[in-house]
């Protein structure tokens, strides 16, 4: 099990093995995600929002803002 100490400034050094497993490099960002009360997971936050481009296919026909609002209202009404 890898361990690290917290400095007086609240900083830690992530052990080399953990950095390698997460694919972290200098300048990488991490997120601390609470998995349950008092327990957190460290998740690499290395991808930018631009990495999401192309994950979803384009709709076969454009959808208007009005149509989107109607669909949202319809789903909201179902939830009640």
C-alpha positions as CSV (number, residue, x, y, z in Angstrom):
1,X,0.0,0.0,0.0
2,X,1.4,3.4,-1.0
3,X,1.4,6.2,1.7
4,X,2.2,9.9,1.7
5,X,2.6,12.5,4.4
6,X,0.8,15.8,4.5
7,X,3.0,18.9,4.9
8,X,2.1,21.9,7.0
9,X,0.8,23.6,3.8
10,X,-1.6,20.7,3.2
11,X,0.4,19.3,0.3
12,X,1.3,15.7,-0.4
13,X,3.6,14.0,-2.9
14,X,1.8,11.2,-4.8
15,X,4.0,8.1,-4.7
16,X,5.7,7.3,-8.1
17,X,3.9,4.0,-8.5
18,X,0.5,5.7,-8.0
19,X,1.4,8.4,-10.5
20,X,2.4,5.8,-13.0
21,X,-0.8,3.8,-12.6
22,X,-2.9,6.9,-13.0
23,X,-0.8,8.2,-16.0
24,X,0.0,11.4,-14.2
25,X,2.8,13.7,-15.4
26,X,4.1,17.1,-14.3
27,X,1.2,19.5,-14.5
28,X,-1.5,16.8,-14.5
29,X,-4.6,17.5,-12.4
30,X,-6.4,15.1,-10.1
31,X,-9.9,15.1,-8.6
32,X,-10.7,13.8,-5.1
33,X,-14.1,12.0,-5.3
34,X,-15.9,11.0,-2.1
35,X,-16.9,7.4,-2.4
36,X,-18.4,7.2,1.0
37,X,-18.3,9.2,4.2
38,X,-14.6,9.7,5.1
39,X,-13.3,7.9,2.0
40,X,-12.0,9.4,-1.2
41,X,-10.7,8.2,-4.5
42,X,-8.1,10.0,-6.5
43,X,-9.0,10.3,-10.2
44,X,-6.8,11.6,-12.9
45,X,-8.4,14.7,-14.5
46,X,-6.1,14.9,-17.5
47,X,-8.6,15.2,-20.3
48,X,-10.0,18.5,-21.3
49,X,-13.5,19.1,-22.4
50,X,-12.2,19.1,-26.0
51,X,-11.5,15.4,-25.6
52,X,-15.3,14.8,-25.6
53,X,-15.8,16.0,-29.1
54,X,-17.0,13.3,-31.4
55,X,-18.2,10.9,-28.6
56,X,-21.8,11.4,-29.6
57,X,-23.1,11.2,-33.1
58,X,-24.8,14.2,-34.7
59,X,-28.6,14.1,-34.7
60,X,-30.2,13.1,-38.1
61,X,-32.0,16.4,-38.1
62,X,-31.4,19.6,-36.2
63,X,-33.4,20.1,-33.0
64,X,-34.8,23.5,-32.1
65,X,-34.5,25.1,-28.7
66,X,-38.3,25.0,-28.4
67,X,-38.3,21.3,-29.1
68,X,-35.7,20.7,-26.4
69,X,-37.7,22.8,-23.9
70,X,-40.8,20.8,-24.7
71,X,-38.9,17.5,-24.2
72,X,-37.5,18.7,-20.9
73,X,-40.9,19.8,-19.7
74,X,-42.5,16.5,-20.7
75,X,-39.8,14.5,-18.8
76,X,-40.3,16.8,-15.8
77,X,-44.0,16.2,-15.8
78,X,-43.4,12.4,-15.9
79,X,-41.2,12.6,-12.8
80,X,-43.9,14.1,-10.7
